[in-house]
Amino acid sequence: MKYLHTMVRVNDIDASLDFYCDKLGLQENRRYENEQGRFTLVFLSAPGDESAQVELTYNWDAEALGDGNRNFGHLAYAVDNIYETCQRLMDGGVTISRPPRDGRMAFVRSPDNISIEILQDGDSLEPEEPWLSMGNVGEW
């Protein structure tokens, strides 16, 4: 397993980049804009250390984030086999909030309700049952 990033939601991408990059000193590693989903993801890290990243998630449509509870998104980890990992979690009594129907991504929650994203390392696995037919449970 490998730690990937921590995601936080932001209301103003320019103000956030000014803070995280210009003031705090992080660097932008990559950016992903999704017109259909109406969001932008910006991945930042400390110079010389891309192994610990912060993902800024900017939803193009205005969203009230409140006092910070909605801002924190999730921790993300890459695994060798997402199906085996999810099965091990289920066998341990963990609810799979967003099953890996696509062979690529799943979400679970910690006992303290922290969202954890699990991503298939490398290419997505071929979709297979029982994951393909599983629906979402709760929020992720």
N, CA, C and O atoms as a GROMACS GRO file, in nm:
protein
  560
    1MET      N    1   0.084  -0.116   0.000
    1MET     CA    2   0.000   0.000   0.000
    1MET      C    3   0.090   0.123   0.000
    1MET      O    4   0.196   0.123   0.061
    2LYS      N    5   0.044   0.228  -0.070
    2LYS     CA    6   0.120   0.352  -0.077
    2LYS      C    7   0.028   0.471  -0.054
    2LYS      O    8  -0.076   0.482  -0.118
    3TYR      N    9   0.067   0.560   0.038
    3TYR     CA   10  -0.008   0.684   0.062
    3TYR      C   11   0.001   0.769  -0.064
    3TYR      O   12   0.108   0.782  -0.123
    4LEU      N   13  -0.113   0.827  -0.106
    4LEU     CA   14  -0.115   0.910  -0.225
    4LEU      C   15  -0.135   1.057  -0.195
    4LEU      O   16  -0.050   1.139  -0.229
    5HIS      N   17  -0.247   1.091  -0.131
    5HIS     CA   18  -0.275   1.233  -0.109
    5HIS      C   19  -0.387   1.252  -0.007
    5HIS      O   20  -0.457   1.158   0.029
    6THR      N   21  -0.400   1.375   0.038
    6THR     CA   22  -0.513   1.417   0.119
    6THR      C   23  -0.588   1.522   0.039
    6THR      O   24  -0.526   1.613  -0.016
    7MET      N   25  -0.720   1.510   0.031
    7MET     CA   26  -0.800   1.602  -0.048
    7MET      C   27  -0.872   1.702   0.041
    7MET      O   28  -0.929   1.666   0.144
    8VAL      N   29  -0.869   1.829  -0.001
    8VAL     CA   30  -0.947   1.934   0.064
    8VAL      C   31  -1.024   2.010  -0.044
    8VAL      O   32  -0.973   2.035  -0.153
    9ARG      N   33  -1.148   2.047  -0.011
    9ARG     CA   34  -1.230   2.126  -0.103
    9ARG      C   35  -1.200   2.274  -0.081
    9ARG      O   36  -1.175   2.318   0.031
   10VAL      N   37  -1.203   2.349  -0.190
   10VAL     CA   38  -1.177   2.493  -0.183
   10VAL      C   39  -1.285   2.568  -0.258
   10VAL      O   40  -1.341   2.517  -0.356
   11ASN      N   41  -1.314   2.690  -0.213
   11ASN     CA   42  -1.415   2.774  -0.279
   11ASN      C   43  -1.358   2.862  -0.387
   11ASN      O   44  -1.427   2.895  -0.484
   12ASP      N   45  -1.232   2.902  -0.373
   12ASP     CA   46  -1.170   2.995  -0.466
   12ASP      C   47  -1.034   2.939  -0.502
   12ASP      O   48  -0.940   2.947  -0.423
   13ILE      N   49  -1.023   2.881  -0.622
   13ILE     CA   50  -0.899   2.812  -0.661
   13ILE      C   51  -0.782   2.909  -0.668
   13ILE      O   52  -0.670   2.873  -0.631
   14ASP      N   53  -0.805   3.032  -0.714
   14ASP     CA   54  -0.696   3.129  -0.724
   14ASP      C   55  -0.645   3.170  -0.587
   14ASP      O   56  -0.524   3.175  -0.564
   15ALA      N   57  -0.736   3.199  -0.495
   15ALA     CA   58  -0.696   3.235  -0.359
   15ALA      C   59  -0.625   3.118  -0.291
   15ALA      O   60  -0.529   3.137  -0.217
   16SER      N   61  -0.673   2.997  -0.316
   16SER     CA   62  -0.612   2.878  -0.256
   16SER      C   63  -0.472   2.855  -0.310
   16SER      O   64  -0.380   2.824  -0.234
   17LEU      N   65  -0.454   2.870  -0.442
   17LEU     CA   66  -0.321   2.852  -0.500
   17LEU      C   67  -0.226   2.961  -0.451
   17LEU      O   68  -0.108   2.936  -0.429
   18ASP      N   69  -0.277   3.082  -0.435
   18ASP     CA   70  -0.196   3.190  -0.380
   18ASP      C   71  -0.147   3.151  -0.240
   18ASP      O   72  -0.029   3.168  -0.209
   19PHE      N   73  -0.237   3.099  -0.158
   19PHE     CA   74  -0.199   3.058  -0.022
   19PHE      C   75  -0.101   2.941  -0.024
   19PHE      O   76   0.009   2.951   0.029
   20TYR      N   77  -0.143   2.828  -0.087
   20TYR     CA   78  -0.064   2.706  -0.080
   20TYR      C   79   0.070   2.717  -0.154
   20TYR      O   80   0.171   2.664  -0.108
   21CYS      N   81   0.070   2.785  -0.269
   21CYS     CA   82   0.193   2.792  -0.350
   21CYS      C   83   0.275   2.918  -0.321
   21CYS      O   84   0.391   2.909  -0.282
   22ASP      N   85   0.213   3.035  -0.340
   22ASP     CA   86   0.288   3.160  -0.327
   22ASP      C   87   0.328   3.190  -0.184
   22ASP      O   88   0.436   3.243  -0.159
   23LYS      N   89   0.242   3.158  -0.090
   23LYS     CA   90   0.270   3.192   0.050
   23LYS      C   91   0.331   3.076   0.127
   23LYS      O   92   0.433   3.093   0.194
   24LEU      N   93   0.270   2.957   0.119
   24LEU     CA   94   0.318   2.842   0.195
   24LEU      C   95   0.440   2.778   0.129
   24LEU      O   96   0.525   2.722   0.198
   25GLY      N   97   0.449   2.786  -0.005
   25GLY     CA   98   0.566   2.735  -0.074
   25GLY      C   99   0.552   2.600  -0.140
   25GLY      O  100   0.650   2.543  -0.186
   26LEU      N  101   0.429   2.547  -0.147
   26LEU     CA  102   0.408   2.421  -0.218
   26LEU      C  103   0.418   2.446  -0.368
   26LEU      O  104   0.408   2.560  -0.413
   27GLN      N  105   0.436   2.340  -0.444
   27GLN     CA  106   0.441   2.351  -0.590
   27GLN      C  107   0.329   2.270  -0.653
   27GLN      O  108   0.287   2.168  -0.599
   28GLU      N  109   0.280   2.318  -0.766
   28GLU     CA  110   0.176   2.246  -0.839
   28GLU      C  111   0.243   2.134  -0.920
   28GLU      O  112   0.335   2.159  -0.998
   29ASN      N  113   0.194   2.010  -0.899
   29ASN     CA  114   0.249   1.895  -0.971
   29ASN      C  115   0.169   1.862  -1.095
   29ASN      O  116   0.225   1.833  -1.201
   30ARG      N  117   0.038   1.866  -1.082
   30ARG     CA  118  -0.048   1.839  -1.198
   30ARG      C  119  -0.187   1.893  -1.170
   30ARG      O  120  -0.225   1.921  -1.057
   31ARG      N  121  -0.262   1.907  -1.280
   31ARG     CA  122  -0.396   1.963  -1.273
   31ARG      C  123  -0.486   1.881  -1.366
   31ARG      O  124  -0.445   1.839  -1.474
   32TYR      N  125  -0.609   1.860  -1.320
   32TYR     CA  126  -0.709   1.787  -1.399
   32TYR      C  127  -0.838   1.866  -1.396
   32TYR      O  128  -0.894   1.893  -1.290
   33GLU      N  129  -0.886   1.903  -1.514
   33GLU     CA  130  -1.014   1.975  -1.523
   33GLU      C  131  -1.116   1.885  -1.592
   33GLU      O  132  -1.088   1.828  -1.697
   34ASN      N  133  -1.233   1.874  -1.531
   34ASN     CA  134  -1.338   1.789  -1.584
   34ASN      C  135  -1.461   1.877  -1.612
   34ASN      O  136  -1.534   1.914  -1.520
   35GLU      N  137  -1.481   1.909  -1.741
   35GLU     CA  138  -1.593   1.996  -1.778
   35GLU      C  139  -1.728   1.930  -1.750
   35GLU      O  140  -1.821   1.995  -1.704
   36GLN      N  141  -1.739   1.800  -1.777
   36GLN     CA  142  -1.866   1.730  -1.755
   36GLN      C  143  -1.901   1.727  -1.606
   36GLN      O  144  -2.016   1.752  -1.570
   37GLY      N  145  -1.804   1.698  -1.521
   37GLY     CA  146  -1.827   1.694  -1.377
   37GLY      C  147  -1.820   1.831  -1.312
   37GLY      O  148  -1.856   1.846  -1.195
   38ARG      N  149  -1.774   1.931  -1.387
   38ARG     CA  150  -1.766   2.070  -1.341
   38ARG      C  151  -1.679   2.084  -1.216
   38ARG      O  152  -1.720   2.141  -1.116
   39PHE      N  153  -1.555   2.028  -1.226
   39PHE     CA  154  -1.461   2.042  -1.116
   39PHE      C  155  -1.318   2.045  -1.168
   39PHE      O  156  -1.290   2.002  -1.280
   40THR      N  157  -1.229   2.098  -1.084
   40THR     CA  158  -1.086   2.102  -1.111
   40THR      C  159  -1.014   2.040  -0.992
   40THR      O  160  -1.046   2.070  -0.877
   41LEU      N  161  -0.916   1.955  -1.021
   41LEU     CA  162  -0.829   1.898  -0.919
   41LEU      C  163  -0.688   1.951  -0.942
   41LEU      O  164  -0.638   1.948  -1.054
   42VAL      N  165  -0.625   2.001  -0.836
   42VAL     CA  166  -0.488   2.049  -0.844
   42VAL      C  167  -0.408   1.977  -0.736
   42VAL      O  168  -0.443   1.984  -0.618
   43PHE      N  169  -0.302   1.908  -0.776
   43PHE     CA  170  -0.219   1.832  -0.683
   43PHE      C  171  -0.093   1.911  -0.652
   43PHE      O  172  -0.021   1.954  -0.742
   44LEU      N  173  -0.067   1.930  -0.522
   44LEU     CA  174   0.046   2.010  -0.475
   44LEU      C  175   0.136   1.926  -0.384
   44LEU      O  176   0.092   1.829  -0.323
   45SER      N  177   0.262   1.966  -0.377
   45SER     CA  178   0.354   1.903  -0.281
   45SER      C  179   0.464   2.001  -0.245
   45SER      O  180   0.482   2.104  -0.310
   46ALA      N  181   0.536   1.967  -0.141
   46ALA     CA  182   0.654   2.045  -0.106
   46ALA      C  183   0.760   2.022  -0.214
   46ALA      O  184   0.772   1.910  -0.265
   47PRO      N  185   0.837   2.124  -0.249
   47PRO     CA  186   0.941   2.106  -0.351
   47PRO      C  187   1.034   1.990  -0.316
   47PRO      O  188   1.085   1.982  -0.204
   48GLY      N  189   1.054   1.901  -0.411
   48GLY     CA  190   1.142   1.788  -0.390
   48GLY      C  191   1.079   1.668  -0.321
   48GLY      O  192   1.146   1.567  -0.301
   49ASP      N  193   0.952   1.677  -0.283
   49ASP     CA  194   0.887   1.566  -0.214
   49ASP      C  195   0.745   1.546  -0.268
   49ASP      O  196   0.648   1.587  -0.205
   50GLU      N  197   0.735   1.485  -0.384
   50GLU     CA  198   0.604   1.459  -0.444
   50GLU      C  199   0.535   1.339  -0.383
   50GLU      O  200   0.424   1.305  -0.424
   51SER      N  201   0.596   1.274  -0.285
   51SER     CA  202   0.537   1.154  -0.227
   51SER      C  203   0.423   1.185  -0.131
   51SER      O  204   0.343   1.097  -0.101
   52ALA      N  205   0.413   1.309  -0.083
   52ALA     CA  206   0.305   1.348   0.008
   52ALA      C  207   0.234   1.468  -0.054
   52ALA      O  208   0.284   1.580  -0.048
   53GLN      N  209   0.118   1.444  -0.113
   53GLN     CA  210   0.050   1.548  -0.188
   53GLN      C  211  -0.080   1.592  -0.122
   53GLN      O  212  -0.143   1.518  -0.047
   54VAL      N  213  -0.117   1.715  -0.153
   54VAL     CA  214  -0.247   1.770  -0.118
   54VAL      C  215  -0.322   1.789  -0.249
   54VAL      O  216  -0.270   1.848  -0.343
   55GLU      N  217  -0.446   1.738  -0.254
   55GLU     CA  218  -0.532   1.756  -0.371
   55GLU      C  219  -0.633   1.865  -0.337
   55GLU      O  220  -0.714   1.848  -0.247
   56LEU      N  221  -0.627   1.977  -0.410
   56LEU     CA  222  -0.728   2.080  -0.396
   56LEU      C  223  -0.840   2.047  -0.493
   56LEU      O  224  -0.817   2.033  -0.613
   57THR      N  225  -0.962   2.035  -0.442
   57THR     CA  226  -1.078   2.007  -0.525
   57THR      C  227  -1.164   2.132  -0.531
   57THR      O  228  -1.215   2.179  -0.429
   58TYR      N  229  -1.178   2.185  -0.652
   58TYR     CA  230  -1.258   2.305  -0.672
   58TYR      C  231  -1.380   2.267  -0.756
   58TYR      O  232  -1.368   2.233  -0.874
   59ASN      N  233  -1.498   2.274  -0.694
   59ASN     CA  234  -1.623   2.250  -0.766
   59ASN      C  235  -1.667   2.383  -0.827
   59ASN      O  236  -1.681   2.483  -0.756
   60TRP      N  237  -1.690   2.383  -0.959
   60TRP     CA  238  -1.717   2.508  -1.031
   60TRP      C  239  -1.847   2.574  -0.984
   60TRP      O  240  -1.858   2.697  -0.988
   61ASP      N  241  -1.943   2.495  -0.940
   61ASP     CA  242  -2.068   2.552  -0.891
   61ASP      C  243  -2.051   2.582  -0.743
   61ASP      O  244  -1.999   2.500  -0.668
   62ALA      N  245  -2.094   2.700  -0.702
   62ALA     CA  246  -2.076   2.745  -0.564
   62ALA      C  247  -2.131   2.644  -0.465
   62ALA      O  248  -2.236   2.584  -0.487
   63GLU      N  249  -2.057   2.625  -0.356
   63GLU     CA  250  -2.094   2.529  -0.253
   63GLU      C  251  -2.053   2.586  -0.117
   63GLU      O  252  -1.939   2.628  -0.099
   64ALA      N  253  -2.144   2.586  -0.023
   64ALA     CA  254  -2.112   2.632   0.112
   64ALA      C  255  -2.032   2.524   0.184
   64ALA      O  256  -2.080   2.412   0.203
   65LEU      N  257  -1.911   2.558   0.224
   65LEU     CA  258  -1.825   2.461   0.291
   65LEU      C  259  -1.831   2.472   0.442
   65LEU      O  260  -1.780   2.384   0.511
   66GLY      N  261  -1.890   2.576   0.494
   66GLY     CA  262  -1.906   2.588   0.639
   66GLY      C  263  -1.777   2.612   0.712
   66GLY      O  264  -1.688   2.681   0.662
   67ASP      N  265  -1.765   2.555   0.832
   67ASP     CA  266  -1.652   2.581   0.919
   67ASP      C  267  -1.535   2.484   0.900
   67ASP      O  268  -1.448   2.474   0.986
   68GLY      N  269  -1.533   2.415   0.790
   68GLY     CA  270  -1.423   2.324   0.762
   68GLY      C  271  -1.462   2.178   0.758
   68GLY      O  272  -1.387   2.096   0.706
   69ASN      N  273  -1.578   2.144   0.813
   69ASN     CA  274  -1.618   2.003   0.814
   69ASN      C  275  -1.638   1.948   0.673
   69ASN      O  276  -1.610   1.831   0.648
   70ARG      N  277  -1.687   2.031   0.581
   70ARG     CA  278  -1.711   1.985   0.445
   70ARG      C  279  -1.584   1.995   0.360
   70ARG      O  280  -1.573   1.931   0.256
   71ASN      N  281  -1.488   2.077   0.404
   71ASN     CA  282  -1.368   2.098   0.325
   71ASN      C  283  -1.280   1.975   0.314
   71ASN      O  284  -1.228   1.944   0.207
   72PHE      N  285  -1.263   1.903   0.427
   72PHE     CA  286  -1.176   1.786   0.425
   72PHE      C  287  -1.245   1.676   0.348
   72PHE      O  288  -1.360   1.642   0.377
   73GLY      N  289  -1.177   1.619   0.251
   73GLY     CA  290  -1.238   1.519   0.166
   73GLY      C  291  -1.205   1.376   0.204
   73GLY      O  292  -1.291   1.304   0.255
   74HIS      N  293  -1.081   1.334   0.180
   74HIS     CA  294  -1.046   1.195   0.203
   74HIS      C  295  -0.896   1.175   0.204
   74HIS      O  296  -0.820   1.261   0.159
   75LEU      N  297  -0.854   1.060   0.256
   75LEU     CA  298  -0.718   1.011   0.240
   75LEU      C  299  -0.722   0.914   0.123
   75LEU      O  300  -0.824   0.850   0.099
   76ALA      N  301  -0.613   0.903   0.049
   76ALA     CA  302  -0.611   0.814  -0.067
   76ALA      C  303  -0.489   0.723  -0.062
   76ALA      O  304  -0.378   0.766  -0.030
   77TYR      N  305  -0.512   0.595  -0.095
   77TYR     CA  306  -0.406   0.495  -0.098
   77TYR      C  307  -0.416   0.412  -0.225
   77TYR      O  308  -0.526   0.379  -0.269
   78ALA      N  309  -0.301   0.379  -0.285
   78ALA     CA  310  -0.296   0.287  -0.398
   78ALA      C  311  -0.268   0.148  -0.345
   78ALA      O  312  -0.188   0.131  -0.253
   79VAL      N  313  -0.333   0.048  -0.404
   79VAL     CA  314  -0.315  -0.091  -0.361
   79VAL      C  315  -0.285  -0.179  -0.483
   79VAL      O  316  -0.317  -0.143  -0.596
   80ASP      N  317  -0.223  -0.294  -0.458
   80ASP     CA  318  -0.186  -0.386  -0.566
   80ASP      C  319  -0.308  -0.449  -0.632
   80ASP      O  320  -0.310  -0.467  -0.754
   81ASN      N  321  -0.411  -0.482  -0.552
   81ASN     CA  322  -0.530  -0.545  -0.608
   81ASN      C  323  -0.652  -0.492  -0.531
   81ASN      O  324  -0.675  -0.530  -0.416
   82ILE      N  325  -0.727  -0.406  -0.596
   82ILE     CA  326  -0.839  -0.339  -0.528
   82ILE      C  327  -0.946  -0.438  -0.485
   82ILE      O  328  -1.009  -0.420  -0.381
   83TYR      N  329  -0.968  -0.543  -0.563
   83TYR     CA  330  -1.069  -0.642  -0.526
   83TYR      C  331  -1.030  -0.718  -0.400
   83TYR      O  332  -1.112  -0.737  -0.311
   84GLU      N  333  -0.904  -0.761  -0.392
   84GLU     CA  334  -0.857  -0.833  -0.273
   84GLU      C  335  -0.862  -0.742  -0.150
   84GLU      O  336  -0.900  -0.786  -0.042
   85THR      N  337  -0.823  -0.617  -0.168
   85THR     CA  338  -0.825  -0.522  -0.056
   85THR      C  339  -0.967  -0.500  -0.007
   85THR      O  340  -0.992  -0.504   0.114
   86CYS      N  341  -1.061  -0.478  -0.098
   86CYS     CA  342  -1.201  -0.456  -0.058
   86CYS      C  343  -1.260  -0.580   0.005
   86CYS      O  344  -1.338  -0.569   0.100
   87GLN      N  345  -1.226  -0.698  -0.045
   87GLN     CA  346  -1.276  -0.821   0.015
   87GLN      C  347  -1.224  -0.838   0.157
   87GLN      O  348  -1.298  -0.875   0.247
   88ARG      N  349  -1.094  -0.809   0.177
   88ARG     CA  350  -1.036  -0.817   0.311
   88ARG      C  351  -1.105  -0.719   0.405
   88ARG      O  352  -1.132  -0.754   0.520
   89LEU      N  353  -1.134  -0.598   0.358
   89LEU     CA  354  -1.204  -0.500   0.440
   89LEU      C  355  -1.344  -0.548   0.474
   89LEU      O  356  -1.387  -0.540   0.589
   90MET      N  357  -1.417  -0.599   0.374
   90MET     CA  358  -1.552  -0.650   0.398
   90MET      C  359  -1.550  -0.766   0.497
   90MET      O  360  -1.633  -0.773   0.588
   91ASP      N  361  -1.454  -0.856   0.480
   91ASP     CA  362  -1.441  -0.970   0.571
   91ASP      C  363  -1.415  -0.923   0.714
   91ASP      O  364  -1.448  -0.993   0.810
   92GLY      N  365  -1.356  -0.804   0.728
   92GLY     CA  366  -1.330  -0.747   0.859
   92GLY      C  367  -1.443  -0.661   0.912
   92GLY      O  368  -1.430  -0.596   1.015
   93GLY      N  369  -1.556  -0.661   0.839
   93GLY     CA  370  -1.673  -0.587   0.886
   93GLY      C  371  -1.682  -0.444   0.838
   93GLY      O  372  -1.767  -0.368   0.886
   94VAL      N  373  -1.597  -0.404   0.745
   94VAL     CA  374  -1.598  -0.267   0.692
   94VAL      C  375  -1.698  -0.259   0.576
   94VAL      O  376  -1.698  -0.344   0.487
   95THR      N  377  -1.781  -0.156   0.578
   95THR     CA  378  -1.876  -0.131   0.470
   95THR      C  379  -1.804  -0.064   0.354
   95THR      O  380  -1.732   0.034   0.374
   96ILE      N  381  -1.823  -0.116   0.235
   96ILE     CA  382  -1.766  -0.053   0.115
   96ILE      C  383  -1.869   0.050   0.068
   96ILE      O  384  -1.971   0.014   0.010
   97SER      N  385  -1.842   0.176   0.093
   97SER     CA  386  -1.937   0.283   0.059
   97SER      C  387  -1.953   0.299  -0.091
   97SER      O  388  -2.065   0.316  -0.141
   98ARG      N  389  -1.842   0.294  -0.163
   98ARG     CA  390  -1.845   0.303  -0.309
   98ARG      C  391  -1.762   0.185  -0.358
   98ARG      O  392  -1.639   0.190  -0.357
   99PRO      N  393  -1.829   0.077  -0.403
   99PRO     CA  394  -1.758  -0.042  -0.448
   99PRO      C  395  -1.675  -0.016  -0.574
   99PRO      O  396  -1.704   0.078  -0.649
  100PRO      N  397  -1.573  -0.097  -0.597
  100PRO     CA  398  -1.486  -0.079  -0.714
  100PRO      C  399  -1.547  -0.138  -0.842
  100PRO      O  400  -1.489  -0.226  -0.905
  101ARG      N  401  -1.664  -0.088  -0.877
  101ARG     CA  402  -1.733  -0.140  -0.997
  101ARG      C  403  -1.648  -0.125  -1.124
  101ARG      O  404  -1.659  -0.206  -1.216
  102ASP      N  405  -1.565  -0.023  -1.127
  102ASP     CA  406  -1.484   0.006  -1.244
  102ASP      C  407  -1.346  -0.060  -1.238
  102ASP      O  408  -1.265  -0.042  -1.329
  103GLY      N  409  -1.319  -0.136  -1.131
  103GLY     CA  410  -1.188  -0.199  -1.116
  103GLY      C  411  -1.079  -0.098  -1.085
  103GLY      O  412  -0.960  -0.129  -1.095
  104ARG      N  413  -1.118   0.023  -1.047
  104ARG     CA  414  -1.022   0.132  -1.029
  104ARG      C  415  -1.030   0.201  -0.892
  104ARG      O  416  -0.928   0.229  -0.831
  105MET      N  417  -1.154   0.228  -0.845
  105MET     CA  418  -1.170   0.314  -0.729
  105MET      C  419  -1.278   0.262  -0.636
  105MET      O  420  -1.382   0.212  -0.680
  106ALA      N  421  -1.251   0.274  -0.505
  106ALA     CA  422  -1.348   0.239  -0.402
  106ALA      C  423  -1.333   0.338  -0.288
  106ALA      O  424  -1.229   0.403  -0.273
  107PHE      N  425  -1.438   0.349  -0.206
  107PHE     CA  426  -1.433   0.433  -0.087
  107PHE      C  427  -1.487   0.354   0.032
  107PHE      O  428  -1.583   0.278   0.020
  108VAL      N  429  -1.423   0.372   0.146
  108VAL     CA  430  -1.470   0.319   0.274
  108VAL      C  431  -1.461   0.434   0.374
  108VAL      O  432  -1.408   0.541   0.343
  109ARG      N  433  -1.512   0.410   0.495
  109ARG     CA  434  -1.503   0.511   0.602
  109ARG      C  435  -1.438   0.448   0.724
  109ARG      O  436  -1.458   0.331   0.755
  110SER      N  437  -1.358   0.529   0.793
  110SER     CA  438  -1.295   0.484   0.916
  110SER      C  439  -1.399   0.482   1.028
  110SER      O  440  -1.510   0.532   1.009
  111PRO      N  441  -1.365   0.425   1.143
  111PRO     CA  442  -1.459   0.427   1.255
  111PRO      C  443  -1.498   0.569   1.296
  111PRO      O  444  -1.604   0.590   1.356
  112ASP      N  445  -1.412   0.668   1.264
  112ASP     CA  446  -1.442   0.808   1.295
  112ASP      C  447  -1.506   0.880   1.178
  112ASP      O  448  -1.516   1.003   1.178
  113ASN      N  449  -1.549   0.804   1.078
  113ASN     CA  450  -1.621   0.857   0.962
  113ASN      C  451  -1.532   0.934   0.864
  113ASN      O  452  -1.582   1.017   0.788
  114ILE      N  453  -1.403   0.907   0.866
  114ILE     CA  454  -1.312   0.968   0.769
  114ILE      C  455  -1.320   0.886   0.641
  114ILE      O  456  -1.309   0.763   0.644
  115SER      N  457  -1.338   0.954   0.529
  115SER     CA  458  -1.348   0.887   0.400
  115SER      C  459  -1.208   0.847   0.351
  115SER      O  460  -1.115   0.928   0.352
  116ILE      N  461  -1.196   0.721   0.308
  116ILE     CA  462  -1.070   0.668   0.257
  116ILE      C  463  -1.094   0.622   0.113
  116ILE      O  464  -1.180   0.538   0.087
  117GLU      N  465  -1.016   0.678   0.021
  117GLU     CA  466  -1.023   0.637  -0.120
  117GLU      C  467  -0.918   0.531  -0.144
  117GLU      O  468  -0.802   0.546  -0.105
  118ILE      N  469  -0.959   0.422  -0.208
  118ILE     CA  470  -0.868   0.313  -0.242
  118ILE      C  471  -0.862   0.308  -0.394
  118ILE      O  472  -0.965   0.294  -0.461
  119LEU      N  473  -0.741   0.320  -0.449
  119LEU     CA  474  -0.723   0.322  -0.594
  119LEU      C  475  -0.635   0.205  -0.638
  119LEU      O  476  -0.536   0.172  -0.573
  120GLN      N  477  -0.674   0.144  -0.748
  120GLN     CA  478  -0.594   0.037  -0.807
  120GLN      C  479  -0.464   0.097  -0.859
  120GLN      O  480  -0.466   0.191  -0.938
  121ASP      N  481  -0.351   0.042  -0.815
  121ASP     CA  482  -0.222   0.086  -0.866
  121ASP      C  483  -0.209   0.041  -1.010
  121ASP      O  484  -0.236  -0.074  -1.042
  122GLY      N  485  -0.168   0.130  -1.098
  122GLY     CA  486  -0.154   0.097  -1.240
  122GLY      C  487  -0.288   0.098  -1.310
  122GLY      O  488  -0.378   0.174  -1.273
  123ASP      N  489  -0.302   0.014  -1.411
  123ASP     CA  490  -0.425   0.009  -1.488
  123ASP      C  491  -0.540  -0.050  -1.406
  123ASP      O  492  -0.518  -0.130  -1.314
  124SER      N  493  -0.660  -0.009  -1.441
  124SER     CA  494  -0.780  -0.064  -1.376
  124SER      C  495  -0.788  -0.213  -1.402
  124SER      O  496  -0.745  -0.262  -1.506
  125LEU      N  497  -0.843  -0.286  -1.304
  125LEU     CA  498  -0.870  -0.428  -1.325
  125LEU      C  499  -0.998  -0.441  -1.407
  125LEU      O  500  -1.080  -0.350  -1.410
  126GLU      N  501  -1.014  -0.554  -1.471
  126GLU     CA  502  -1.139  -0.579  -1.545
  126GLU      C  503  -1.255  -0.582  -1.447
  126GLU      O  504  -1.246  -0.647  -1.343
  127PRO      N  505  -1.364  -0.512  -1.478
  127PRO     CA  506  -1.481  -0.517  -1.388
  127PRO      C  507  -1.527  -0.661  -1.368
  127PRO      O  508  -1.531  -0.740  -1.462
  128GLU      N  509  -1.562  -0.694  -1.244
  128GLU     CA  510  -1.609  -0.830  -1.214
  128GLU      C  511  -1.706  -0.828  -1.097
  128GLU      O  512  -1.711  -0.733  -1.019
  129GLU      N  513  -1.782  -0.933  -1.088
  129GLU     CA  514  -1.876  -0.952  -0.977
  129GLU      C  515  -1.800  -0.999  -0.854
  129GLU      O  516  -1.695  -1.062  -0.868
  130PRO      N  517  -1.847  -0.970  -0.736
  130PRO     CA  518  -1.975  -0.909  -0.704
  130PRO      C  519  -1.973  -0.756  -0.710
  130PRO      O  520  -2.076  -0.691  -0.694
  131TRP      N  521  -1.854  -0.700  -0.735
  131TRP     CA  522  -1.836  -0.555  -0.730
  131TRP      C  523  -1.919  -0.482  -0.834
  131TRP      O  524  -1.974  -0.376  -0.807
  132LEU      N  525  -1.927  -0.539  -0.952
  132LEU     CA  526  -1.996  -0.476  -1.064
  132LEU      C  527  -2.143  -0.446  -1.032
  132LEU      O  528  -2.196  -0.346  -1.078
  133SER      N  529  -2.207  -0.532  -0.954
  133SER     CA  530  -2.350  -0.517  -0.924
  133SER      C  531  -2.377  -0.444  -0.793
  133SER      O  532  -2.493  -0.416  -0.761
  134MET      N  533  -2.273  -0.414  -0.717
  134MET     CA  534  -2.293  -0.350  -0.586
  134MET      C  535  -2.326  -0.202  -0.602
  134MET      O  536  -2.267  -0.132  -0.684
  135GLY      N  537  -2.420  -0.156  -0.521
  135GLY     CA  538  -2.454  -0.015  -0.518
  135GLY      C  539  -2.376   0.058  -0.411
  135GLY      O  540  -2.311  -0.004  -0.327
  136ASN      N  541  -2.384   0.189  -0.413
  136ASN     CA  542  -2.323   0.272  -0.310
  136ASN      C  543  -2.400   0.258  -0.180
  136ASN      O  544  -2.521   0.232  -0.180
  137VAL      N  545  -2.330   0.276  -0.069
  137VAL     CA  546  -2.389   0.272   0.063
  137VAL      C  547  -2.352   0.401   0.137
  137VAL      O  548  -2.234   0.425   0.162
  138GLY      N  549  -2.450   0.482   0.171
  138GLY     CA  550  -2.422   0.606   0.242
  138GLY      C  551  -2.344   0.705   0.156
  138GLY      O  552  -2.353   0.703   0.033
  139GLU      N  553  -2.269   0.790   0.223
  139GLU     CA  554  -2.189   0.889   0.154
  139GLU      C  555  -2.045   0.842   0.149
  139GLU      O  556  -2.000   0.766   0.234
  140TRP      N  557  -1.974   0.887   0.050
  140TRP     CA  558  -1.832   0.854   0.038
  140TRP      C  559  -1.756   0.975  -0.004
  140TRP      O  560  -1.634   0.968  -0.020
   0.00000   0.00000   0.00000
